[in-house]
Protein backbone atom coordinates (compact mmCIF):
# COMPACT_ATOMS: atom_id res chain seq x y z
CA UNK A 1 0.00 0.00 0.00
CA UNK A 2 1.08 3.55 -0.69
CA UNK A 3 0.72 6.24 1.95
CA UNK A 4 0.21 9.44 -0.03
CA UNK A 5 0.00 13.01 1.17
CA UNK A 6 -0.78 16.38 -0.39
CA UNK A 7 0.70 18.76 2.17
CA UNK A 8 -0.52 22.31 1.68
CA UNK A 9 -0.28 25.59 3.51
CA UNK A 10 -3.94 25.55 4.54
CA UNK A 11 -5.09 21.94 4.21
CA UNK A 12 -3.34 18.59 3.98
CA UNK A 13 -4.79 15.34 2.65
CA UNK A 14 -3.58 11.84 3.52
CA UNK A 15 -4.76 8.44 2.38
CA UNK A 16 -3.76 4.86 1.61
CA UNK A 17 -3.78 3.82 -2.05
CA UNK A 18 -3.14 0.87 -4.33
CA UNK A 19 -2.58 0.68 -8.08
CA UNK A 20 -5.24 -0.96 -10.27
CA UNK A 21 -5.00 -1.03 -14.08
CA UNK A 22 -2.83 2.08 -14.31
CA UNK A 23 -4.91 4.12 -11.86
CA UNK A 24 -4.40 4.68 -8.15
CA UNK A 25 -7.41 3.92 -5.96
CA UNK A 26 -7.93 4.88 -2.30
CA UNK A 27 -8.52 1.99 0.08
CA UNK A 28 -9.26 4.27 3.03
CA UNK A 29 -11.30 7.40 3.49
CA UNK A 30 -9.22 10.42 2.50
CA UNK A 31 -8.40 12.39 5.64
CA UNK A 32 -8.32 16.19 5.55
CA UNK A 33 -6.25 18.06 8.13
CA UNK A 34 -5.84 21.79 8.88
CA UNK A 35 -2.09 22.11 8.39
CA UNK A 36 -1.51 24.95 10.84
CA UNK A 37 -3.16 22.95 13.65
CA UNK A 38 -0.10 20.66 13.73
CA UNK A 39 3.44 21.59 14.80
CA UNK A 40 5.03 19.50 12.02
CA UNK A 41 4.36 17.03 9.24
CA UNK A 42 5.68 14.28 11.49
CA UNK A 43 2.93 15.01 14.02
CA UNK A 44 0.31 15.05 11.28
CA UNK A 45 1.43 11.70 9.86
CA UNK A 46 1.48 10.17 13.33
CA UNK A 47 -2.12 11.29 13.81
CA UNK A 48 -3.06 9.57 10.54
CA UNK A 49 -1.26 6.38 11.57
CA UNK A 50 -3.20 6.34 14.84
CA UNK A 51 -6.43 6.58 12.87
CA UNK A 52 -5.32 3.54 10.83
CA UNK A 53 -4.66 1.56 14.01
CA UNK A 54 -8.18 2.36 15.19
CA UNK A 55 -9.82 1.54 11.85
CA UNK A 56 -11.57 -1.69 10.90
CA UNK A 57 -9.16 -2.41 8.03
CA UNK A 58 -7.58 -5.86 7.82
CA UNK A 59 -3.95 -6.07 8.88
CA UNK A 60 -2.75 -6.54 5.28
CA UNK A 61 -4.71 -3.44 4.22
CA UNK A 62 -2.88 -1.35 6.82
CA UNK A 63 0.55 -2.43 5.58
CA UNK A 64 2.43 0.57 4.15
CA UNK A 65 5.11 -0.34 1.62
CA UNK A 66 6.09 3.19 0.60
CA UNK A 67 5.12 6.79 1.27
CA UNK A 68 5.09 9.82 -1.03
CA UNK A 69 4.27 13.41 -0.06
CA UNK A 70 3.70 16.45 -2.25
CA UNK A 71 5.06 19.48 -0.37
CA UNK A 72 4.26 23.19 -0.65
CA UNK A 73 7.90 24.22 -0.92
CA UNK A 74 11.19 23.42 -2.66
CA UNK A 75 12.51 19.88 -2.17
CA UNK A 76 16.29 19.79 -1.81
CA UNK A 77 19.02 17.27 -1.01
CA UNK A 78 20.06 16.75 2.60
CA UNK A 79 22.98 14.82 4.07
CA UNK A 80 20.74 11.80 4.63
CA UNK A 81 18.12 12.15 1.89
CA UNK A 82 15.83 14.92 0.76
CA UNK A 83 14.21 17.67 2.77
CA UNK A 84 11.76 20.54 2.33
CA UNK A 85 11.29 23.86 4.10
CA UNK A 86 7.58 24.45 3.70
CA UNK A 87 6.69 27.90 2.40
CA UNK A 88 3.39 27.58 4.29
CA UNK A 89 2.87 26.93 7.20
CA UNK A 90 5.96 29.00 7.98
CA UNK A 91 6.22 27.71 11.56
CA UNK A 92 6.86 24.11 10.50
CA UNK A 93 10.42 22.81 10.90
CA UNK A 94 12.25 21.42 7.89
CA UNK A 95 10.60 18.20 6.71
CA UNK A 96 13.11 15.38 6.24
CA UNK A 97 12.65 12.08 4.44
CA UNK A 98 14.86 10.43 7.07
CA UNK A 99 12.59 11.48 9.97
CA UNK A 100 9.45 10.31 8.17
CA UNK A 101 11.27 7.08 7.33
CA UNK A 102 11.79 6.44 11.06
CA UNK A 103 8.12 6.81 12.06
CA UNK A 104 7.17 4.52 9.15
CA UNK A 105 9.44 1.73 10.41
CA UNK A 106 12.07 2.18 7.72
CA UNK A 107 9.73 2.19 4.72
CA UNK A 108 10.93 4.26 1.71
CA UNK A 109 9.74 7.89 1.69
CA UNK A 110 9.60 10.25 -1.31
CA UNK A 111 9.23 14.02 -1.03
CA UNK A 112 7.97 15.95 -4.07
CA UNK A 113 7.13 19.57 -4.69
CA UNK A 114 3.32 19.89 -4.48
CA UNK A 115 3.03 21.11 -8.08
CA UNK A 116 5.16 18.20 -9.26
CA UNK A 117 2.65 15.92 -7.52
CA UNK A 118 -0.20 17.82 -9.17
CA UNK A 119 1.50 17.30 -12.52
CA UNK A 120 1.55 13.54 -11.97
CA UNK A 121 -2.06 13.68 -10.84
CA UNK A 122 -3.38 15.05 -14.13
CA UNK A 123 -3.06 11.57 -15.67
CA UNK A 124 -5.40 10.29 -12.95
CA UNK A 125 -8.24 12.74 -13.65
CA UNK A 126 -11.46 12.10 -15.52
CA UNK A 127 -13.29 14.53 -17.80
CA UNK A 128 -15.58 15.35 -14.88
CA UNK A 129 -12.61 16.72 -12.94
CA UNK A 130 -11.90 19.41 -15.55
CA UNK A 131 -13.69 22.53 -16.78
CA UNK A 132 -12.72 23.83 -20.20
CA UNK A 133 -11.87 27.53 -20.55
CA UNK A 134 -10.41 27.30 -24.05
CA UNK A 135 -10.90 24.36 -26.41
CA UNK A 136 -7.88 25.19 -28.54
CA UNK A 137 -6.24 22.57 -30.74
CA UNK A 138 -4.61 19.87 -28.59
CA UNK A 139 -1.17 18.74 -29.74
CA UNK A 140 1.42 16.31 -28.49
CA UNK A 141 3.91 18.34 -26.48
CA UNK A 142 4.68 19.92 -23.15
CA UNK A 143 1.99 20.91 -20.69
CA UNK A 144 1.99 23.45 -17.88
CA UNK A 145 0.20 23.78 -14.56
CA UNK A 146 -0.32 27.01 -12.61
CA UNK A 147 -2.11 26.97 -9.28
CA UNK A 148 -3.08 29.93 -7.11
CA UNK A 149 -4.28 29.19 -3.60
CA UNK A 150 -2.56 29.83 -0.29
CA UNK A 151 0.51 30.43 -2.47
CA UNK A 152 1.30 30.19 -6.20
CA UNK A 153 2.77 27.12 -7.83
CA UNK A 154 3.95 26.40 -11.37
CA UNK A 155 5.23 23.28 -13.07
CA UNK A 156 6.14 22.12 -16.57
CA UNK A 157 5.16 18.65 -17.78
CA UNK A 158 7.88 17.72 -20.26
CA UNK A 159 6.72 15.49 -23.13
CA UNK A 160 9.30 12.86 -24.15
CA UNK A 161 7.23 11.48 -27.02
CA UNK A 162 5.52 8.86 -24.87
CA UNK A 163 4.57 10.42 -21.55
CA UNK A 164 4.72 13.62 -19.51
CA UNK A 165 7.32 14.22 -16.79
CA UNK A 166 6.68 17.00 -14.24
CA UNK A 167 9.57 19.35 -13.53
CA UNK A 168 9.03 21.39 -10.38
CA UNK A 169 9.82 25.08 -10.03
CA UNK A 170 9.50 27.98 -7.62
CA UNK A 171 8.21 30.30 -10.35
CA UNK A 172 5.61 31.68 -7.98
CA UNK A 173 8.41 33.67 -6.36
CA UNK A 174 9.67 35.20 -9.61
CA UNK A 175 9.16 38.95 -9.83
CA UNK A 176 5.70 40.25 -10.72
CA UNK A 177 5.75 41.95 -14.13
CA UNK A 178 2.76 44.23 -14.86
CA UNK A 179 0.97 43.91 -18.19
CA UNK A 180 0.04 46.93 -20.28
CA UNK A 181 -3.33 48.49 -19.54
CA UNK A 182 -4.79 51.83 -20.57
CA UNK A 183 -4.63 53.48 -17.14
CA UNK A 184 -1.38 51.83 -15.95
CA UNK A 185 -3.27 50.22 -13.10
CA UNK A 186 -1.00 47.19 -12.80
CA UNK A 187 2.11 49.37 -12.77
CA UNK A 188 0.56 51.49 -10.03
CA UNK A 189 -0.22 48.28 -8.14
CA UNK A 190 3.43 47.23 -8.42
CA UNK A 191 4.63 50.60 -7.08
CA UNK A 192 2.18 50.25 -4.17
CA UNK A 193 3.53 46.76 -3.39
CA UNK A 194 7.16 47.88 -3.75
CA UNK A 195 6.48 50.41 -1.03
CA UNK A 196 4.49 47.97 1.13
CA UNK A 197 7.09 45.18 1.02
CA UNK A 198 10.16 47.44 0.74
CA UNK A 199 11.72 45.59 -2.17
CA UNK A 200 11.06 43.20 -5.01
CA UNK A 201 7.54 41.82 -5.36
CA UNK A 202 7.08 38.14 -6.18
CA UNK A 203 4.13 37.24 -8.38
CA UNK A 204 2.69 35.23 -5.46
CA UNK A 205 2.05 38.61 -3.77
CA UNK A 206 -0.70 39.20 -6.34
CA UNK A 207 -1.69 35.64 -7.36
CA UNK A 208 -2.77 33.88 -4.17
CA UNK A 209 -5.31 34.40 -1.43
CA UNK A 210 -2.97 37.01 0.06
CA UNK A 211 -2.56 38.47 -3.43
CA UNK A 212 -6.27 39.10 -3.91
CA UNK A 213 -6.32 40.89 -0.55
CA UNK A 214 -3.29 42.99 -1.58
CA UNK A 215 -5.08 44.03 -4.78
CA UNK A 216 -8.24 44.88 -2.83
CA UNK A 217 -6.29 47.01 -0.33
CA UNK A 218 -4.52 48.85 -3.16
CA UNK A 219 -7.81 49.67 -4.88
CA UNK A 220 -9.42 50.70 -1.60
CA UNK A 221 -6.55 53.09 -0.84
CA UNK A 222 -6.68 54.40 -4.41
CA UNK A 223 -10.29 55.42 -3.79
CA UNK A 224 -11.58 55.31 -7.37
CA UNK A 225 -13.28 51.93 -7.56
CA UNK A 226 -16.05 51.99 -4.96
CA UNK A 227 -16.44 51.72 -1.21
CA UNK A 228 -15.77 48.89 1.17
CA UNK A 229 -18.86 46.67 1.54
CA UNK A 230 -21.09 47.04 4.56
CA UNK A 231 -20.27 44.57 7.32
CA UNK A 232 -16.98 43.71 5.56
CA UNK A 233 -14.92 43.59 8.78
CA UNK A 234 -17.63 41.54 10.47
CA UNK A 235 -17.45 38.97 7.67
CA UNK A 236 -13.65 38.86 7.97
CA UNK A 237 -13.94 37.69 11.56
CA UNK A 238 -15.71 34.54 10.33
CA UNK A 239 -14.14 33.88 6.89
CA UNK A 240 -10.91 34.06 4.93
CA UNK A 241 -10.44 37.60 3.49
CA UNK A 242 -9.91 36.41 -0.09
CA UNK A 243 -13.04 34.29 0.11
CA UNK A 244 -15.06 37.28 1.35
CA UNK A 245 -13.82 39.43 -1.53
CA UNK A 246 -14.73 36.73 -4.05
CA UNK A 247 -18.17 36.21 -2.54
CA UNK A 248 -18.96 39.94 -2.62
CA UNK A 249 -17.64 40.54 -6.15
CA UNK A 250 -21.09 40.17 -7.73
CA UNK A 251 -22.63 42.89 -5.57
CA UNK A 252 -19.83 45.28 -4.64
CA UNK A 253 -17.86 47.35 -7.22
CA UNK A 254 -14.65 47.42 -5.17
CA UNK A 255 -14.57 43.63 -4.72
CA UNK A 256 -15.56 43.16 -8.36
CA UNK A 257 -12.68 45.35 -9.53
CA UNK A 258 -10.23 43.49 -7.31
CA UNK A 259 -11.28 40.17 -8.83
CA UNK A 260 -11.06 41.66 -12.35
CA UNK A 261 -7.46 42.75 -11.76
CA UNK A 262 -6.62 39.40 -10.18
CA UNK A 263 -7.98 37.43 -13.17
CA UNK A 264 -6.20 39.67 -15.68
CA UNK A 265 -2.88 39.06 -13.92
CA UNK A 266 -3.66 35.33 -13.60
CA UNK A 267 -4.39 35.05 -17.31
CA UNK A 268 -1.28 36.97 -18.33
CA UNK A 269 0.95 34.91 -16.04
CA UNK A 270 -0.54 31.64 -17.32
CA UNK A 271 -0.04 32.88 -20.89
CA UNK A 272 3.60 33.68 -20.16
CA UNK A 273 4.02 30.18 -18.72
CA UNK A 274 2.53 28.69 -21.89
CA UNK A 275 5.19 30.43 -23.98
CA UNK A 276 8.05 29.72 -21.58
CA UNK A 277 7.29 25.99 -21.61
CA UNK A 278 5.82 25.91 -25.15
CA UNK A 279 2.87 24.13 -23.54
CA UNK A 280 1.00 23.17 -26.72
CA UNK A 281 -0.35 20.09 -24.90
CA UNK A 282 -2.42 22.30 -22.63
CA UNK A 283 -2.36 24.61 -19.63
CA UNK A 284 -4.09 23.43 -16.45
CA UNK A 285 -5.33 25.81 -13.76
CA UNK A 286 -5.09 24.25 -10.31
CA UNK A 287 -5.26 25.51 -6.75
CA UNK A 288 -8.17 26.46 -4.56
CA UNK A 289 -9.11 29.85 -6.05
CA UNK A 290 -10.05 28.88 -9.61
CA UNK A 291 -12.83 26.33 -8.86
CA UNK A 292 -14.54 28.86 -6.57
CA UNK A 293 -14.54 31.54 -9.28
CA UNK A 294 -15.49 29.64 -12.44
CA UNK A 295 -18.01 32.25 -13.59
CA UNK A 296 -15.35 34.93 -13.40
CA UNK A 297 -12.83 32.76 -15.22
CA UNK A 298 -15.34 32.25 -18.02
CA UNK A 299 -16.20 35.94 -18.56
CA UNK A 300 -13.27 36.49 -20.94
CA UNK A 301 -10.93 38.48 -18.66
CA UNK A 302 -8.59 35.52 -18.09
CA UNK A 303 -8.37 34.32 -21.70
CA UNK A 304 -8.03 37.84 -23.12
CA UNK A 305 -4.96 38.34 -20.92
CA UNK A 306 -3.73 34.80 -21.70
CA UNK A 307 -3.51 35.55 -25.42
CA UNK A 308 -2.42 39.22 -25.25
CA UNK A 309 1.24 39.24 -26.32
CA UNK A 310 3.51 41.57 -28.29
CA UNK A 311 1.74 43.06 -31.33
CA UNK A 312 5.01 42.91 -33.25
CA UNK A 313 4.83 39.11 -33.16
CA UNK A 314 1.15 38.17 -33.75
CA UNK A 315 2.09 34.52 -34.21
CA UNK A 316 2.45 34.13 -30.44
CA UNK A 317 -1.07 35.41 -29.76
CA UNK A 318 -2.32 32.78 -32.23
CA UNK A 319 -0.14 30.13 -30.61
CA UNK A 320 -1.64 30.80 -27.18
CA UNK A 321 -5.15 31.00 -28.60
CA UNK A 322 -4.70 27.42 -29.86
CA UNK A 323 -3.60 26.05 -26.49
CA UNK A 324 -6.28 24.14 -24.53
CA UNK A 325 -6.86 25.67 -21.09
CA UNK A 326 -8.66 23.69 -18.38
CA UNK A 327 -9.49 24.25 -14.72
CA UNK A 328 -8.87 21.35 -12.34
CA UNK A 329 -11.88 21.01 -10.03
CA UNK A 330 -10.78 17.89 -8.16
CA UNK A 331 -9.12 19.17 -4.93
CA UNK A 332 -7.29 15.86 -4.51
CA UNK A 333 -5.31 15.96 -7.75
CA UNK A 334 -2.04 16.44 -5.85
CA UNK A 335 -2.84 13.53 -3.57
CA UNK A 336 -3.58 11.29 -6.55
CA UNK A 337 -0.30 12.39 -8.13
CA UNK A 338 1.69 11.62 -5.00
CA UNK A 339 0.07 8.19 -4.82
CA UNK A 340 0.83 7.51 -8.49
CA UNK A 341 4.45 8.61 -8.10
CA UNK A 342 4.84 6.41 -5.04
CA UNK A 343 3.31 3.40 -6.78
CA UNK A 344 5.29 3.75 -10.02
CA UNK A 345 8.70 4.68 -8.70
C-alpha positions, -999 to +999 in steps of 0.1 A: +000+000+000+011+036-007+007+062+020+002+094+000+000+130+012-008+164-004+007+188+022-005+223+017-003+256+035-039+255+045-051+219+042-033+186+040-048+153+026-036+118+035-048+084+024-038+049+016-038+038-021-031+009-043-026+007-081-052-010-103-050-010-141-028+021-143-049+041-119-044+047-081-074+039-060-079+049-023-085+020+001-093+043+030-113+074+035-092+104+025-084+124+056-083+162+055-063+181+081-058+218+089-021+221+084-015+250+108-032+229+137-001+207+137+034+216+148+050+195+120+044+170+092+057+143+115+029+150+140+003+151+113+014+117+099+015+102+133-021+113+138-031+096+105-013+064+116-032+063+148-064+066+129-053+035+108-047+016+140-082+024+152-098+015+118-116-017+109-092-024+080-076-059+078-039-061+089-028-065+053-047-034+042-029-013+068+005-024+056+024+006+041+051-003+016+061+032+006+051+068+013+051+098-010+043+134-001+037+165-022+051+195-004+043+232-007+079+242-009+112+234-027+125+199-022+163+198-018+190+173-010+201+168+026+230+148+041+207+118+046+181+121+019+158+149+008+142+177+028+118+205+023+113+239+041+076+244+037+067+279+024+034+276+043+029+269+072+060+290+080+062+277+116+069+241+105+104+228+109+123+214+079+106+182+067+131+154+062+126+121+044+149+104+071+126+115+100+095+103+082+113+071+073+118+064+111+081+068+121+072+045+091+094+017+104+121+022+077+097+022+047+109+043+017+097+079+017+096+102-013+092+140-010+080+160-041+071+196-047+033+199-045+030+211-081+052+182-093+026+159-075-002+178-092+015+173-125+016+135-120-021+137-108-034+151-141-031+116-157-054+103-129-082+127-136-115+121-155-133+145-178-156+154-149-126+167-129-119+194-155-137+225-168-127+238-202-119+275-206-104+273-240-109+244-264-079+252-285-062+226-307-046+199-286-012+187-297+014+163-285+039+183-265+047+199-232+020+209-207+020+235-179+002+238-146-003+270-126-021+270-093-031+299-071-043+292-036-026+298-003+005+304-025+013+302-062+028+271-078+039+264-114+052+233-131+061+221-166+052+186-178+079+177-203+067+155-231+093+129-242+072+115-270+055+089-249+046+104-216+047+136-195+073+142-168+067+170-142+096+193-135+090+214-104+098+251-100+095+280-076+082+303-103+056+317-080+084+337-064+097+352-096+092+390-098+057+402-107+057+420-141+028+442-149+010+439-182+000+469-203-033+485-195-048+518-206-046+535-171-014+518-160-033+502-131-010+472-128+021+494-128+006+515-100-002+483-081+034+472-084+046+506-071+022+503-042+035+468-034+072+479-037+065+504-010+045+480+011+071+452+010+102+474+007+117+456-022+111+432-050+075+418-054+071+381-062+041+372-084+027+352-055+021+386-038-007+392-063-017+356-074-028+339-042-053+344-014-030+370+001-026+385-034-063+391-039-063+409-006-033+430-016-051+440-048-082+449-028-063+470-003-045+489-032-078+497-049-094+507-016-066+531-008-067+544-044-103+554-038-116+553-074-133+519-076-160+520-050-164+517-012-158+489+012-189+467+015-211+470+046-203+446+073-170+437+056-149+436+088-176+415+105-174+390+077-137+389+080-139+377+116-157+345+103-141+339+069-109+341+049-104+376+035-099+364-001-130+343+001-151+373+013-138+394-015-147+367-040-182+362-025-190+399-026-176+405-061-211+402-077-226+429-056-198+453-046-179+473-072-146+474-052-146+436-047-156+432-084-127+453-095-102+435-073-113+402-088-111+417-124-075+427-118-066+394-102-080+374-132-062+397-157-029+391-139-037+353-136-044+350-173-013+370-183+010+349-160-005+316-173+000+329-209+036+337-202+040+302-187+025+287-219+052+304-240+080+297-216+073+260-216+058+259-251+029+241-235+010+232-267-003+201-249-024+223-226-024+246-196-041+234-165-053+258-138-051+242-103-053+255-068-082+265-046-091+298-061-100+289-096-128+263-089-145+289-066-145+315-093-155+296-124-180+322-136-153+349-134-128+328-152-153+323-180-162+359-186-133+365-209-109+385-187-086+355-181-084+343-217-080+378-231-050+383-209-037+348-217-035+356-254-024+392-252+012+392-263+035+416-283+017+431-313+050+429-333+048+391-332+012+382-337+021+345-342+024+341-304-011+354-298-023+328-322-001+301-306-016+308-272-052+310-286-047+274-299-036+260-265-063+241-245-069+257-211-087+237-184-095+243-147-089+214-123-119+210-100-108+179-082-091+192-049-073+159-045-053+160-078-020+164-059-028+135-036-036+113-066-003+124-081+017+116-050+001+082-048+008+075-085+045+086-081+048+064-050+033+034-068+053+038-100+087+047-087 
